[in-house]
Amino acid sequence: MTLFVNDKPHEASASPTLTATLDELQLLHLRGIAVAVNDVVVPRPDWPAHQLQAHDRITIIRATQGG
C-alpha cells in the first residue's frame, strides 16, 4: 500500500503500524522527532498501536539545534 512520508510516496506492507514504518525508514530510534499522521500528532507511546491506512500522510519533523 502507498503511504506519503513528508509528501513522498512510500510503499509499505499491508496496514503497518507507525512503529514498523518508522523502523523501516530507520527513524525509529532517533531522538527529537515528532510525527503526525494526517495532520494529527501521534505521541511516541502510541506509535506501536497506531495502524496506518493506505494513503495516510505521515509528517516527520526533526528538532535541530541552533539559534
mmCIF file as Biopython writes it, N, C-alpha, C and O atoms, coordinates in Angstrom:
data_model
#
loop_
_atom_site.group_PDB
_atom_site.id
_atom_site.type_symbol
_atom_site.label_atom_id
_atom_site.label_alt_id
_atom_site.label_comp_id
_atom_site.label_asym_id
_atom_site.label_entity_id
_atom_site.label_seq_id
_atom_site.pdbx_PDB_ins_code
_atom_site.Cartn_x
_atom_site.Cartn_y
_atom_site.Cartn_z
_atom_site.occupancy
_atom_site.B_iso_or_equiv
_atom_site.auth_seq_id
_atom_site.auth_asym_id
_atom_site.pdbx_PDB_model_num
ATOM 1   N N  . MET A ? 1  ? 0.841  -1.171 0.000  1.0 0.0 1  A 1 
ATOM 2   C CA . MET A ? 1  ? 0.000  0.000  0.000  1.0 0.0 1  A 1 
ATOM 3   C C  . MET A ? 1  ? 0.888  1.236  0.000  1.0 0.0 1  A 1 
ATOM 4   O O  . MET A ? 1  ? 2.047  1.191  0.411  1.0 0.0 1  A 1 
ATOM 5   N N  . THR A ? 2  ? 0.327  2.317  -0.462 1.0 0.0 2  A 1 
ATOM 6   C CA . THR A ? 2  ? 1.099  3.548  -0.568 1.0 0.0 2  A 1 
ATOM 7   C C  . THR A ? 2  ? 0.787  4.480  0.597  1.0 0.0 2  A 1 
ATOM 8   O O  . THR A ? 2  ? -0.371 4.755  0.912  1.0 0.0 2  A 1 
ATOM 9   N N  . LEU A ? 3  ? 1.854  4.954  1.221  1.0 0.0 3  A 1 
ATOM 10  C CA . LEU A ? 3  ? 1.778  5.991  2.241  1.0 0.0 3  A 1 
ATOM 11  C C  . LEU A ? 3  ? 2.530  7.191  1.693  1.0 0.0 3  A 1 
ATOM 12  O O  . LEU A ? 3  ? 3.283  7.066  0.728  1.0 0.0 3  A 1 
ATOM 13  N N  . PHE A ? 4  ? 2.335  8.322  2.288  1.0 0.0 4  A 1 
ATOM 14  C CA . PHE A ? 4  ? 3.087  9.512  1.892  1.0 0.0 4  A 1 
ATOM 15  C C  . PHE A ? 4  ? 3.858  9.999  3.113  1.0 0.0 4  A 1 
ATOM 16  O O  . PHE A ? 4  ? 3.275  10.399 4.121  1.0 0.0 4  A 1 
ATOM 17  N N  . VAL A ? 5  ? 5.173  9.956  2.997  1.0 0.0 5  A 1 
ATOM 18  C CA . VAL A ? 5  ? 6.051  10.367 4.087  1.0 0.0 5  A 1 
ATOM 19  C C  . VAL A ? 5  ? 6.690  11.686 3.686  1.0 0.0 5  A 1 
ATOM 20  O O  . VAL A ? 5  ? 7.472  11.752 2.738  1.0 0.0 5  A 1 
ATOM 21  N N  . ASN A ? 6  ? 6.350  12.716 4.408  1.0 0.0 6  A 1 
ATOM 22  C CA . ASN A ? 6  ? 6.810  14.072 4.067  1.0 0.0 6  A 1 
ATOM 23  C C  . ASN A ? 6  ? 6.565  14.350 2.576  1.0 0.0 6  A 1 
ATOM 24  O O  . ASN A ? 6  ? 7.435  14.852 1.864  1.0 0.0 6  A 1 
ATOM 25  N N  . ASP A ? 7  ? 5.373  14.012 2.140  1.0 0.0 7  A 1 
ATOM 26  C CA . ASP A ? 7  ? 4.872  14.253 0.773  1.0 0.0 7  A 1 
ATOM 27  C C  . ASP A ? 7  ? 5.510  13.382 -0.302 1.0 0.0 7  A 1 
ATOM 28  O O  . ASP A ? 7  ? 5.286  13.617 -1.490 1.0 0.0 7  A 1 
ATOM 29  N N  . LYS A ? 8  ? 6.300  12.384 0.084  1.0 0.0 8  A 1 
ATOM 30  C CA . LYS A ? 8  ? 6.892  11.481 -0.907 1.0 0.0 8  A 1 
ATOM 31  C C  . LYS A ? 8  ? 6.235  10.117 -0.766 1.0 0.0 8  A 1 
ATOM 32  O O  . LYS A ? 8  ? 6.043  9.639  0.352  1.0 0.0 8  A 1 
ATOM 33  N N  . PRO A ? 9  ? 5.883  9.476  -1.889 1.0 0.0 9  A 1 
ATOM 34  C CA . PRO A ? 9  ? 5.259  8.155  -1.809 1.0 0.0 9  A 1 
ATOM 35  C C  . PRO A ? 9  ? 6.210  7.129  -1.194 1.0 0.0 9  A 1 
ATOM 36  O O  . PRO A ? 9  ? 7.418  7.152  -1.431 1.0 0.0 9  A 1 
ATOM 37  N N  . HIS A ? 10 ? 5.637  6.240  -0.409 1.0 0.0 10 A 1 
ATOM 38  C CA . HIS A ? 10 ? 6.401  5.171  0.244  1.0 0.0 10 A 1 
ATOM 39  C C  . HIS A ? 10 ? 5.546  3.910  0.205  1.0 0.0 10 A 1 
ATOM 40  O O  . HIS A ? 10 ? 4.400  3.917  0.655  1.0 0.0 10 A 1 
ATOM 41  N N  . GLU A ? 11 ? 6.103  2.831  -0.333 1.0 0.0 11 A 1 
ATOM 42  C CA . GLU A ? 11 ? 5.378  1.562  -0.381 1.0 0.0 11 A 1 
ATOM 43  C C  . GLU A ? 11 ? 5.621  0.798  0.918  1.0 0.0 11 A 1 
ATOM 44  O O  . GLU A ? 11 ? 6.763  0.632  1.347  1.0 0.0 11 A 1 
ATOM 45  N N  . ALA A ? 12 ? 4.554  0.345  1.527  1.0 0.0 12 A 1 
ATOM 46  C CA . ALA A ? 12 ? 4.651  -0.370 2.797  1.0 0.0 12 A 1 
ATOM 47  C C  . ALA A ? 12 ? 3.825  -1.640 2.724  1.0 0.0 12 A 1 
ATOM 48  O O  . ALA A ? 12 ? 2.963  -1.797 1.859  1.0 0.0 12 A 1 
ATOM 49  N N  . SER A ? 13 ? 4.111  -2.555 3.664  1.0 0.0 13 A 1 
ATOM 50  C CA . SER A ? 13 ? 3.307  -3.770 3.747  1.0 0.0 13 A 1 
ATOM 51  C C  . SER A ? 13 ? 1.888  -3.397 4.156  1.0 0.0 13 A 1 
ATOM 52  O O  . SER A ? 13 ? 1.635  -2.273 4.589  1.0 0.0 13 A 1 
ATOM 53  N N  . ALA A ? 14 ? 0.983  -4.325 4.019  1.0 0.0 14 A 1 
ATOM 54  C CA . ALA A ? 14 ? -0.419 -4.052 4.327  1.0 0.0 14 A 1 
ATOM 55  C C  . ALA A ? 14 ? -0.601 -3.644 5.779  1.0 0.0 14 A 1 
ATOM 56  O O  . ALA A ? 14 ? -0.177 -4.358 6.687  1.0 0.0 14 A 1 
ATOM 57  N N  . SER A ? 15 ? -1.224 -2.509 5.995  1.0 0.0 15 A 1 
ATOM 58  C CA . SER A ? 15 ? -1.583 -1.981 7.313  1.0 0.0 15 A 1 
ATOM 59  C C  . SER A ? 15 ? -0.461 -2.058 8.346  1.0 0.0 15 A 1 
ATOM 60  O O  . SER A ? 15 ? -0.641 -2.670 9.398  1.0 0.0 15 A 1 
ATOM 61  N N  . PRO A ? 16 ? 0.676  -1.458 8.072  1.0 0.0 16 A 1 
ATOM 62  C CA . PRO A ? 16 ? 1.742  -1.480 9.078  1.0 0.0 16 A 1 
ATOM 63  C C  . PRO A ? 16 ? 1.412  -0.537 10.231 1.0 0.0 16 A 1 
ATOM 64  O O  . PRO A ? 16 ? 0.559  0.344  10.113 1.0 0.0 16 A 1 
ATOM 65  N N  . THR A ? 17 ? 2.095  -0.740 11.326 1.0 0.0 17 A 1 
ATOM 66  C CA . THR A ? 17 ? 1.977  0.218  12.420 1.0 0.0 17 A 1 
ATOM 67  C C  . THR A ? 17 ? 2.914  1.385  12.133 1.0 0.0 17 A 1 
ATOM 68  O O  . THR A ? 17 ? 3.798  1.300  11.280 1.0 0.0 17 A 1 
ATOM 69  N N  . LEU A ? 18 ? 2.705  2.461  12.854 1.0 0.0 18 A 1 
ATOM 70  C CA . LEU A ? 18 ? 3.592  3.609  12.708 1.0 0.0 18 A 1 
ATOM 71  C C  . LEU A ? 18 ? 5.009  3.223  13.128 1.0 0.0 18 A 1 
ATOM 72  O O  . LEU A ? 18 ? 5.980  3.646  12.501 1.0 0.0 18 A 1 
ATOM 73  N N  . THR A ? 19 ? 5.129  2.425  14.179 1.0 0.0 19 A 1 
ATOM 74  C CA . THR A ? 19 ? 6.453  1.970  14.623 1.0 0.0 19 A 1 
ATOM 75  C C  . THR A ? 19 ? 7.159  1.187  13.535 1.0 0.0 19 A 1 
ATOM 76  O O  . THR A ? 19 ? 8.343  1.415  13.286 1.0 0.0 19 A 1 
ATOM 77  N N  . ALA A ? 20 ? 6.461  0.267  12.879 1.0 0.0 20 A 1 
ATOM 78  C CA . ALA A ? 20 ? 7.078  -0.549 11.829 1.0 0.0 20 A 1 
ATOM 79  C C  . ALA A ? 20 ? 7.548  0.319  10.671 1.0 0.0 20 A 1 
ATOM 80  O O  . ALA A ? 20 ? 8.618  0.090  10.106 1.0 0.0 20 A 1 
ATOM 81  N N  . THR A ? 21 ? 6.748  1.309  10.323 1.0 0.0 21 A 1 
ATOM 82  C CA . THR A ? 21 ? 7.122  2.188  9.211  1.0 0.0 21 A 1 
ATOM 83  C C  . THR A ? 21 ? 8.325  3.044  9.574  1.0 0.0 21 A 1 
ATOM 84  O O  . THR A ? 21 ? 9.232  3.215  8.759  1.0 0.0 21 A 1 
ATOM 85  N N  . LEU A ? 22 ? 8.343  3.578  10.775 1.0 0.0 22 A 1 
ATOM 86  C CA . LEU A ? 22 ? 9.488  4.387  11.191 1.0 0.0 22 A 1 
ATOM 87  C C  . LEU A ? 22 ? 10.745 3.538  11.293 1.0 0.0 22 A 1 
ATOM 88  O O  . LEU A ? 22 ? 11.843 4.008  10.993 1.0 0.0 22 A 1 
ATOM 89  N N  . ASP A ? 23 ? 10.588 2.285  11.717 1.0 0.0 23 A 1 
ATOM 90  C CA . ASP A ? 23 ? 11.736 1.378  11.782 1.0 0.0 23 A 1 
ATOM 91  C C  . ASP A ? 23 ? 12.258 1.099  10.371 1.0 0.0 23 A 1 
ATOM 92  O O  . ASP A ? 23 ? 13.467 1.109  10.141 1.0 0.0 23 A 1 
ATOM 93  N N  . GLU A ? 24 ? 11.364 0.854  9.448  1.0 0.0 24 A 1 
ATOM 94  C CA . GLU A ? 24 ? 11.744 0.607  8.058  1.0 0.0 24 A 1 
ATOM 95  C C  . GLU A ? 24 ? 12.486 1.811  7.478  1.0 0.0 24 A 1 
ATOM 96  O O  . GLU A ? 24 ? 13.407 1.654  6.677  1.0 0.0 24 A 1 
ATOM 97  N N  . LEU A ? 25 ? 12.087 2.988  7.881  1.0 0.0 25 A 1 
ATOM 98  C CA . LEU A ? 25 ? 12.736 4.221  7.408  1.0 0.0 25 A 1 
ATOM 99  C C  . LEU A ? 25 ? 13.989 4.564  8.215  1.0 0.0 25 A 1 
ATOM 100 O O  . LEU A ? 25 ? 14.628 5.589  7.981  1.0 0.0 25 A 1 
ATOM 101 N N  . GLN A ? 26 ? 14.332 3.690  9.170  1.0 0.0 26 A 1 
ATOM 102 C CA . GLN A ? 26 ? 15.497 3.876  10.043 1.0 0.0 26 A 1 
ATOM 103 C C  . GLN A ? 26 ? 15.411 5.187  10.831 1.0 0.0 26 A 1 
ATOM 104 O O  . GLN A ? 26 ? 16.410 5.880  11.025 1.0 0.0 26 A 1 
ATOM 105 N N  . LEU A ? 27 ? 14.202 5.506  11.276 1.0 0.0 27 A 1 
ATOM 106 C CA . LEU A ? 27 ? 13.983 6.717  12.066 1.0 0.0 27 A 1 
ATOM 107 C C  . LEU A ? 27 ? 13.492 6.414  13.481 1.0 0.0 27 A 1 
ATOM 108 O O  . LEU A ? 27 ? 13.375 7.308  14.318 1.0 0.0 27 A 1 
ATOM 109 N N  . LEU A ? 28 ? 13.211 5.150  13.725 1.0 0.0 28 A 1 
ATOM 110 C CA . LEU A ? 28 ? 12.556 4.790  14.983 1.0 0.0 28 A 1 
ATOM 111 C C  . LEU A ? 28 ? 13.353 5.192  16.213 1.0 0.0 28 A 1 
ATOM 112 O O  . LEU A ? 28 ? 12.776 5.649  17.200 1.0 0.0 28 A 1 
ATOM 113 N N  . HIS A ? 29 ? 14.649 5.032  16.170 1.0 0.0 29 A 1 
ATOM 114 C CA . HIS A ? 29 ? 15.453 5.256  17.368 1.0 0.0 29 A 1 
ATOM 115 C C  . HIS A ? 29 ? 16.054 6.654  17.447 1.0 0.0 29 A 1 
ATOM 116 O O  . HIS A ? 29 ? 16.849 6.946  18.340 1.0 0.0 29 A 1 
ATOM 117 N N  . LEU A ? 30 ? 15.676 7.506  16.518 1.0 0.0 30 A 1 
ATOM 118 C CA . LEU A ? 30 ? 16.162 8.885  16.585 1.0 0.0 30 A 1 
ATOM 119 C C  . LEU A ? 30 ? 15.446 9.634  17.698 1.0 0.0 30 A 1 
ATOM 120 O O  . LEU A ? 30 ? 14.256 9.429  17.937 1.0 0.0 30 A 1 
ATOM 121 N N  . ARG A ? 31 ? 16.171 10.486 18.360 1.0 0.0 31 A 1 
ATOM 122 C CA . ARG A ? 31 ? 15.568 11.332 19.394 1.0 0.0 31 A 1 
ATOM 123 C C  . ARG A ? 31 ? 15.208 12.664 18.759 1.0 0.0 31 A 1 
ATOM 124 O O  . ARG A ? 31 ? 15.796 13.062 17.753 1.0 0.0 31 A 1 
ATOM 125 N N  . GLY A ? 32 ? 14.255 13.336 19.343 1.0 0.0 32 A 1 
ATOM 126 C CA . GLY A ? 32 ? 13.921 14.683 18.898 1.0 0.0 32 A 1 
ATOM 127 C C  . GLY A ? 32 ? 13.084 14.729 17.640 1.0 0.0 32 A 1 
ATOM 128 O O  . GLY A ? 32 ? 13.135 15.708 16.895 1.0 0.0 32 A 1 
ATOM 129 N N  . ILE A ? 33 ? 12.305 13.673 17.391 1.0 0.0 33 A 1 
ATOM 130 C CA . ILE A ? 33 ? 11.409 13.735 16.235 1.0 0.0 33 A 1 
ATOM 131 C C  . ILE A ? 33 ? 9.961  13.750 16.719 1.0 0.0 33 A 1 
ATOM 132 O O  . ILE A ? 33 ? 9.619  13.187 17.759 1.0 0.0 33 A 1 
ATOM 133 N N  . ALA A ? 34 ? 9.141  14.405 15.936 1.0 0.0 34 A 1 
ATOM 134 C CA . ALA A ? 34 ? 7.697  14.406 16.161 1.0 0.0 34 A 1 
ATOM 135 C C  . ALA A ? 34 ? 7.050  13.874 14.899 1.0 0.0 34 A 1 
ATOM 136 O O  . ALA A ? 34 ? 7.520  14.127 13.790 1.0 0.0 34 A 1 
ATOM 137 N N  . VAL A ? 35 ? 5.969  13.136 15.077 1.0 0.0 35 A 1 
ATOM 138 C CA . VAL A ? 35 ? 5.313  12.507 13.939 1.0 0.0 35 A 1 
ATOM 139 C C  . VAL A ? 35 ? 3.826  12.843 13.967 1.0 0.0 35 A 1 
ATOM 140 O O  . VAL A ? 35 ? 3.168  12.752 15.003 1.0 0.0 35 A 1 
ATOM 141 N N  . ALA A ? 36 ? 3.323  13.228 12.813 1.0 0.0 36 A 1 
ATOM 142 C CA . ALA A ? 36 ? 1.889  13.455 12.648 1.0 0.0 36 A 1 
ATOM 143 C C  . ALA A ? 36 ? 1.385  12.559 11.529 1.0 0.0 36 A 1 
ATOM 144 O O  . ALA A ? 36 ? 2.077  12.338 10.535 1.0 0.0 36 A 1 
ATOM 145 N N  . VAL A ? 37 ? 0.195  12.056 11.697 1.0 0.0 37 A 1 
ATOM 146 C CA . VAL A ? 37 ? -0.469 11.268 10.650 1.0 0.0 37 A 1 
ATOM 147 C C  . VAL A ? 37 ? -1.738 12.019 10.280 1.0 0.0 37 A 1 
ATOM 148 O O  . VAL A ? 37 ? -2.601 12.264 11.123 1.0 0.0 37 A 1 
ATOM 149 N N  . ASN A ? 38 ? -1.834 12.371 9.037  1.0 0.0 38 A 1 
ATOM 150 C CA . ASN A ? 38 ? -2.978 13.143 8.542  1.0 0.0 38 A 1 
ATOM 151 C C  . ASN A ? 38 ? -3.201 14.404 9.378  1.0 0.0 38 A 1 
ATOM 152 O O  . ASN A ? 38 ? -4.328 14.747 9.736  1.0 0.0 38 A 1 
ATOM 153 N N  . ASP A ? 39 ? -2.102 15.074 9.672  1.0 0.0 39 A 1 
ATOM 154 C CA . ASP A ? 39 ? -2.082 16.356 10.390 1.0 0.0 39 A 1 
ATOM 155 C C  . ASP A ? 39 ? -2.448 16.257 11.871 1.0 0.0 39 A 1 
ATOM 156 O O  . ASP A ? 39 ? -2.737 17.274 12.501 1.0 0.0 39 A 1 
ATOM 157 N N  . VAL A ? 40 ? -2.441 15.065 12.425 1.0 0.0 40 A 1 
ATOM 158 C CA . VAL A ? 40 ? -2.696 14.882 13.857 1.0 0.0 40 A 1 
ATOM 159 C C  . VAL A ? 40 ? -1.439 14.276 14.484 1.0 0.0 40 A 1 
ATOM 160 O O  . VAL A ? 40 ? -0.994 13.200 14.084 1.0 0.0 40 A 1 
ATOM 161 N N  . VAL A ? 41 ? -0.877 14.973 15.462 1.0 0.0 41 A 1 
ATOM 162 C CA . VAL A ? 41 ? 0.338  14.491 16.117 1.0 0.0 41 A 1 
ATOM 163 C C  . VAL A ? 41 ? 0.030  13.195 16.863 1.0 0.0 41 A 1 
ATOM 164 O O  . VAL A ? 41 ? -0.969 13.094 17.576 1.0 0.0 41 A 1 
ATOM 165 N N  . VAL A ? 42 ? 0.906  12.208 16.684 1.0 0.0 42 A 1 
ATOM 166 C CA . VAL A ? 42 ? 0.771  10.930 17.375 1.0 0.0 42 A 1 
ATOM 167 C C  . VAL A ? 42 ? 1.874  10.866 18.431 1.0 0.0 42 A 1 
ATOM 168 O O  . VAL A ? 42 ? 3.054  10.834 18.083 1.0 0.0 42 A 1 
ATOM 169 N N  . PRO A ? 43 ? 1.509  10.845 19.719 1.0 0.0 43 A 1 
ATOM 170 C CA . PRO A ? 43 ? 2.520  10.768 20.768 1.0 0.0 43 A 1 
ATOM 171 C C  . PRO A ? 43 ? 3.341  9.484  20.651 1.0 0.0 43 A 1 
ATOM 172 O O  . PRO A ? 43 ? 2.810  8.438  20.277 1.0 0.0 43 A 1 
ATOM 173 N N  . ARG A ? 44 ? 4.624  9.562  20.966 1.0 0.0 44 A 1 
ATOM 174 C CA . ARG A ? 44 ? 5.526  8.413  20.827 1.0 0.0 44 A 1 
ATOM 175 C C  . ARG A ? 44 ? 4.986  7.145  21.499 1.0 0.0 44 A 1 
ATOM 176 O O  . ARG A ? 44 ? 5.101  6.071  20.909 1.0 0.0 44 A 1 
ATOM 177 N N  . PRO A ? 45 ? 4.399  7.216  22.710 1.0 0.0 45 A 1 
ATOM 178 C CA . PRO A ? 45 ? 3.892  5.976  23.317 1.0 0.0 45 A 1 
ATOM 179 C C  . PRO A ? 45 ? 2.784  5.307  22.494 1.0 0.0 45 A 1 
ATOM 180 O O  . PRO A ? 45 ? 2.515  4.120  22.674 1.0 0.0 45 A 1 
ATOM 181 N N  . ASP A ? 46 ? 2.139  6.058  21.594 1.0 0.0 46 A 1 
ATOM 182 C CA . ASP A ? 46 ? 1.048  5.499  20.788 1.0 0.0 46 A 1 
ATOM 183 C C  . ASP A ? 46 ? 1.523  4.923  19.452 1.0 0.0 46 A 1 
ATOM 184 O O  . ASP A ? 46 ? 0.730  4.305  18.741 1.0 0.0 46 A 1 
ATOM 185 N N  . TRP A ? 47 ? 2.781  5.107  19.099 1.0 0.0 47 A 1 
ATOM 186 C CA . TRP A ? 47 ? 3.274  4.643  17.802 1.0 0.0 47 A 1 
ATOM 187 C C  . TRP A ? 47 ? 3.083  3.143  17.583 1.0 0.0 47 A 1 
ATOM 188 O O  . TRP A ? 47 ? 2.665  2.745  16.496 1.0 0.0 47 A 1 
ATOM 189 N N  . PRO A ? 48 ? 3.376  2.291  18.579 1.0 0.0 48 A 1 
ATOM 190 C CA . PRO A ? 48 ? 3.239  0.842  18.318 1.0 0.0 48 A 1 
ATOM 191 C C  . PRO A ? 48 ? 1.803  0.405  18.007 1.0 0.0 48 A 1 
ATOM 192 O O  . PRO A ? 48 ? 1.609  -0.571 17.283 1.0 0.0 48 A 1 
ATOM 193 N N  . ALA A ? 49 ? 0.817  1.090  18.524 1.0 0.0 49 A 1 
ATOM 194 C CA . ALA A ? 49 ? -0.576 0.690  18.319 1.0 0.0 49 A 1 
ATOM 195 C C  . ALA A ? 49 ? -1.249 1.435  17.171 1.0 0.0 49 A 1 
ATOM 196 O O  . ALA A ? 49 ? -2.378 1.116  16.799 1.0 0.0 49 A 1 
ATOM 197 N N  . HIS A ? 50 ? -0.566 2.418  16.615 1.0 0.0 50 A 1 
ATOM 198 C CA . HIS A ? 50 ? -1.196 3.235  15.567 1.0 0.0 50 A 1 
ATOM 199 C C  . HIS A ? 50 ? -1.100 2.518  14.219 1.0 0.0 50 A 1 
ATOM 200 O O  . HIS A ? 50 ? -0.025 2.447  13.623 1.0 0.0 50 A 1 
ATOM 201 N N  . GLN A ? 51 ? -2.222 1.991  13.748 1.0 0.0 51 A 1 
ATOM 202 C CA . GLN A ? 51 ? -2.283 1.299  12.449 1.0 0.0 51 A 1 
ATOM 203 C C  . GLN A ? 51 ? -2.413 2.331  11.336 1.0 0.0 51 A 1 
ATOM 204 O O  . GLN A ? 51 ? -3.242 3.239  11.407 1.0 0.0 51 A 1 
ATOM 205 N N  . LEU A ? 52 ? -1.604 2.183  10.333 1.0 0.0 52 A 1 
ATOM 206 C CA . LEU A ? 52 ? -1.668 3.090  9.187  1.0 0.0 52 A 1 
ATOM 207 C C  . LEU A ? 52 ? -2.593 2.511  8.133  1.0 0.0 52 A 1 
ATOM 208 O O  . LEU A ? 52 ? -2.751 1.296  8.014  1.0 0.0 52 A 1 
ATOM 209 N N  . GLN A ? 53 ? -3.194 3.402  7.378  1.0 0.0 53 A 1 
ATOM 210 C CA . GLN A ? 53 ? -4.101 3.022  6.300  1.0 0.0 53 A 1 
ATOM 211 C C  . GLN A ? 53 ? -3.527 3.540  4.972  1.0 0.0 53 A 1 
ATOM 212 O O  . GLN A ? 53 ? -2.724 4.473  4.952  1.0 0.0 53 A 1 
ATOM 213 N N  . ALA A ? 54 ? -3.943 2.935  3.897  1.0 0.0 54 A 1 
ATOM 214 C CA . ALA A ? 54 ? -3.483 3.371  2.582  1.0 0.0 54 A 1 
ATOM 215 C C  . ALA A ? 54 ? -3.724 4.863  2.419  1.0 0.0 54 A 1 
ATOM 216 O O  . ALA A ? 54 ? -4.769 5.391  2.799  1.0 0.0 54 A 1 
ATOM 217 N N  . HIS A ? 55 ? -2.743 5.516  1.852  1.0 0.0 55 A 1 
ATOM 218 C CA . HIS A ? 55 ? -2.775 6.947  1.532  1.0 0.0 55 A 1 
ATOM 219 C C  . HIS A ? 55 ? -2.691 7.855  2.763  1.0 0.0 55 A 1 
ATOM 220 O O  . HIS A ? 55 ? -2.917 9.060  2.656  1.0 0.0 55 A 1 
ATOM 221 N N  . ASP A ? 56 ? -2.369 7.286  3.931  1.0 0.0 56 A 1 
ATOM 222 C CA . ASP A ? 56 ? -2.117 8.161  5.085  1.0 0.0 56 A 1 
ATOM 223 C C  . ASP A ? 56 ? -0.936 9.066  4.770  1.0 0.0 56 A 1 
ATOM 224 O O  . ASP A ? 56 ? -0.002 8.679  4.068  1.0 0.0 56 A 1 
ATOM 225 N N  . ARG A ? 57 ? -1.001 10.267 5.299  1.0 0.0 57 A 1 
ATOM 226 C CA . ARG A ? 57 ? 0.083  11.243 5.120  1.0 0.0 57 A 1 
ATOM 227 C C  . ARG A ? 57 ? 0.838  11.369 6.439  1.0 0.0 57 A 1 
ATOM 228 O O  . ARG A ? 57 ? 0.289  11.827 7.441  1.0 0.0 57 A 1 
ATOM 229 N N  . ILE A ? 58 ? 2.103  10.956 6.425  1.0 0.0 58 A 1 
ATOM 230 C CA . ILE A ? 58 ? 2.941  10.989 7.623  1.0 0.0 58 A 1 
ATOM 231 C C  . ILE A ? 58 ? 3.893  12.168 7.497  1.0 0.0 58 A 1 
ATOM 232 O O  . ILE A ? 58 ? 4.615  12.306 6.510  1.0 0.0 58 A 1 
ATOM 233 N N  . THR A ? 59 ? 3.877  13.004 8.506  1.0 0.0 59 A 1 
ATOM 234 C CA . THR A ? 59 ? 4.799  14.134 8.539  1.0 0.0 59 A 1 
ATOM 235 C C  . THR A ? 59 ? 5.768  13.902 9.682  1.0 0.0 59 A 1 
ATOM 236 O O  . THR A ? 59 ? 5.363  13.712 10.829 1.0 0.0 59 A 1 
ATOM 237 N N  . ILE A ? 60 ? 7.046  13.920 9.359  1.0 0.0 60 A 1 
ATOM 238 C CA . ILE A ? 60 ? 8.093  13.699 10.361 1.0 0.0 60 A 1 
ATOM 239 C C  . ILE A ? 60 ? 8.900  14.982 10.477 1.0 0.0 60 A 1 
ATOM 240 O O  . ILE A ? 60 ? 9.433  15.500 9.496  1.0 0.0 60 A 1 
ATOM 241 N N  . ILE A ? 61 ? 8.973  15.474 11.703 1.0 0.0 61 A 1 
ATOM 242 C CA . ILE A ? 61 ? 9.709  16.708 11.965 1.0 0.0 61 A 1 
ATOM 243 C C  . ILE A ? 61 ? 10.820 16.385 12.952 1.0 0.0 61 A 1 
ATOM 244 O O  . ILE A ? 61 ? 10.592 15.761 13.988 1.0 0.0 61 A 1 
ATOM 245 N N  . ARG A ? 62 ? 12.010 16.816 12.612 1.0 0.0 62 A 1 
ATOM 246 C CA . ARG A ? 62 ? 13.162 16.559 13.477 1.0 0.0 62 A 1 
ATOM 247 C C  . ARG A ? 62 ? 13.666 17.880 14.042 1.0 0.0 62 A 1 
ATOM 248 O O  . ARG A ? 62 ? 13.942 18.826 13.304 1.0 0.0 62 A 1 
ATOM 249 N N  . ALA A ? 63 ? 13.780 17.928 15.373 1.0 0.0 63 A 1 
ATOM 250 C CA . ALA A ? 63 ? 14.288 19.132 16.033 1.0 0.0 63 A 1 
ATOM 251 C C  . ALA A ? 63 ? 15.768 19.289 15.726 1.0 0.0 63 A 1 
ATOM 252 O O  . ALA A ? 63 ? 16.511 18.310 15.667 1.0 0.0 63 A 1 
ATOM 253 N N  . THR A ? 64 ? 16.182 20.520 15.535 1.0 0.0 64 A 1 
ATOM 254 C CA . THR A ? 64 ? 17.598 20.795 15.312 1.0 0.0 64 A 1 
ATOM 255 C C  . THR A ? 64 ? 18.046 21.873 16.277 1.0 0.0 64 A 1 
ATOM 256 O O  . THR A ? 64 ? 17.244 22.656 16.785 1.0 0.0 64 A 1 
ATOM 257 N N  . GLN A ? 65 ? 19.331 21.894 16.514 1.0 0.0 65 A 1 
ATOM 258 C CA . GLN A ? 65 ? 19.885 22.912 17.392 1.0 0.0 65 A 1 
ATOM 259 C C  . GLN A ? 65 ? 20.289 24.119 16.567 1.0 0.0 65 A 1 
ATOM 260 O O  . GLN A ? 65 ? 20.548 24.023 15.367 1.0 0.0 65 A 1 
ATOM 261 N N  . GLY A ? 66 ? 20.332 25.218 17.221 1.0 0.0 66 A 1 
ATOM 262 C CA . GLY A ? 66 ? 20.759 26.429 16.532 1.0 0.0 66 A 1 
ATOM 263 C C  . GLY A ? 66 ? 20.026 27.618 17.089 1.0 0.0 66 A 1 
ATOM 264 O O  . GLY A ? 66 ? 19.158 27.478 17.950 1.0 0.0 66 A 1 
ATOM 265 N N  . GLY A ? 67 ? 20.353 28.729 16.625 1.0 0.0 67 A 1 
ATOM 266 C CA . GLY A ? 67 ? 19.680 29.883 17.163 1.0 0.0 67 A 1 
ATOM 267 C C  . GLY A ? 67 ? 19.630 31.032 16.231 1.0 0.0 67 A 1 
ATOM 268 O O  . GLY A ? 67 ? 19.081 32.080 16.572 1.0 0.0 67 A 1 
#
